[in-house]
């Protein structure tokens, strides 16, 4: 399974970005998908997750109301729409894939078997 994240860039505070993660090599609709981020000098943290058909989602409190995760199983792609960006959103963003397991573990890195290479988001204030 290969994950390719894209869509990062430099944006002013208050702006928007949409990240995409294209998945190849397996049946995309079988995977639950997550987004994580890692800022310089900090540990990687959970951002959002979505179940296999898009019917259930979860968000970190720090992004709730500003970020939307979605997926298009026909395009083998998961998206992260980020609005009202803040300087503290600056980080490398990673997509990840998992099969099965409890929804309670969506926020844990260890539950994800496959990871993309990351895409950098920089928010200028």
Secondary structure, 3 states (H helix, E strand, C coil): CEEEEECCEEEECCCCEEEEEEEECCCHHHCEEEEEEECCCCCCEEEEEECCCCCCEEECCCCCCCEEEEEECCCCEEEEEECCCCHHHCEEEEEEEECCCCHHHCCCHHHCCEECCCEEEEEEC
